[in-house]
Amino acid sequence: MSQASYSYGDITLRKGGAELIDRLEPLWLALHQHHQSVQPGFAYFSDERSWELRRSCYRRWIREEGSFILLAARHDRAIGYAFVEIQSGPDDTWVTGSRVAELQTLSVAPAERGNGIGTLLLDEVDNELKRLGIGDLLIGTLAANSGAQRLYERRGLRPVLIHYARFSADTEKH
């Protein structure tokens, strides 16, 4: 995949593909831990297993034509990333184009949250999607992650689906 870098003060955004996946582990684990803190009461995989599974998904998703990773770094230390999978469209319900983007992950290092890194990544996701001619974007978030929901809604996204789940591993049965 062709790589591009963009500088914003002391932050560099690097666009790439599979070669960036292994750099994402600490940021994925921070997000995995964040998920557990904002939505407790579910059985979660260990960090090691969670990364193993997510890494496998990333390796599969990045093969989709147009899919990309944006890695934010300060002084070559990874501080955030966006993973965007490009899927074939159109959707079977909503009118979409022939390609639809799904933001599979947006993660910002805990010490960097609230400093505009997520917004910077999302701005560049939008720029890249415009370059690709893709206007449709899907983003999922945990039901209890109101901060992420506010961020996405400020950007003009609207909730369209609510997923319900029953996980056999959960200790609390309802």
N, C-alpha and C positions, 0 to 999 in steps of 0.2 A: 504494500500500500504506500502511496506517496505520502510523505510527511510534510507538515507545515508547522511553523512556530510563530507565535504572536507574542509580543512583549507588552505588558501593562505595568509600568513602573518596575518594581522588583519581582513581579510575577510573570512567568512564561507559561503560555498555553501551548501545548504540543498536540497536534492531531496525528493519530497513528492507528495501527491495527494490532494484530496478534503479538507483535514484539513488545507491546506495553503491558500486556496482561499481568505478568508476574510482578510488576511494580504496584499493582492495585491492591495486593493482599492486605497491608496494614489499614488502608482506608476502607476496604470492605469489612474488615473485622471491627473497625470503629463503628460502622453503620450497623452491623449485626448486633453489637452491644447496645447501640442506641435504640434499635427496634425492641430489644428486650426491656429497656427502661421505660419506653413510652407505651408499650402494650404488653404488660406482664400478664401472667395467668395462662400462658401457653407453654407447651413443651418445645424448646428450641434445641437445635443441633449444637454440639460443641463448636467452638471456633474453628478447630482444625477440620472437622467434617463440613461445616458450612462453607469454608473457603474451597475445599475440594469440590463440592457440588457447584458452587458459583463459578469457579474457574472452568469447569467442564461446560457450563452454559455459555460462558464468554467465548470459549474456543469454538463452540457451535455457532453462536450468533454472529461472530465477527466474519464468518465465511459468507454471510448474506451480502450480496452486491450493494455497496454504498455504506454499509455499517461502519462505524468509527468510534474511536475513543478520543476524548479530550482530556489531557492530563495537565493539571495546574501544578506548578512547582515554584517555590521560592528558593533561590540559591541552590537549585537542583534537588531540593527536598520536596517530594510529592505532598501536596496539601489538599488536593481534591481532584475529582474526576467525574466525567459524565460518560456513560456508555450508551450509545444509540444504535439500536438494531433497525435496519430498514427491511420492511416486510412488503410482500406483494399485496396490492389492493385490486379492486376496490373492496370496501367492507360490504357485508351482506345486509346491513341495516341503514347505516348512515352513508350519505353521498361523500365519497372520498376519491382521491386520485388513484392512479395505478400503482403508486408506492406510498406507503404509510410509515412514518417513523415512530418508534416506541423508545422512550427514554427508559431503559432497563434499570439504570442505577444513576443516582446523583449522590455523591458522598463528599463531605468536607471534613477535614481533620477537626476533632473537637476543639482544639485551641484556636482554630481559624473560623469557627462558626460565628455568624453575625458580622463578619468583616467584608461581606460582598463577594466572596469567592463563588458561592452558589449562583448568584446573579450573573457574575462574569461568565461562568461556564454555560449557563442557560442562554445568555446573549450570543455566545459563540456557537452554541447548538443551533439557534435560530439562523445565524448567518450561514452556517454550513448547509442547513436544510434549504435555505434560499438558493445557494449556489447549486445544489443538487436538483432544484426544481420541485421540492417536496413541501407542500403546504399543510399536511395533516400530521399532527403529533399527538400521541397517546402517552400519558404518564399515570402510573399507579402509585399509591401511597397507602401506608397503614391507616386504618380507620381512626386510630387515636393520635396520629401525627398531625395535629392541627397547625403546627408551624409550617410544615411542608405544604399543607393545603392552602394556607394563606399566601405563601410564596407563589404557588402556581396560579391561584385565582387573581392575584395582582397582575399577572402576566396575561390575563385574558382567557385562561383555561377554565372550563366548567366541569363539574362532576357529571359523569354519564352512567356509570355502573357502580353498584355496590355488590361485593362478593360476600357470600356467607360461607362459613366453613364449619365442619365437624372433623376434628383431628383425633384419631384413635389414641394417640400418644398423650393427649392432655389428661392431666390428673383430675381436673375438675370436670365432672359430667353435668350437663344441664338438660 
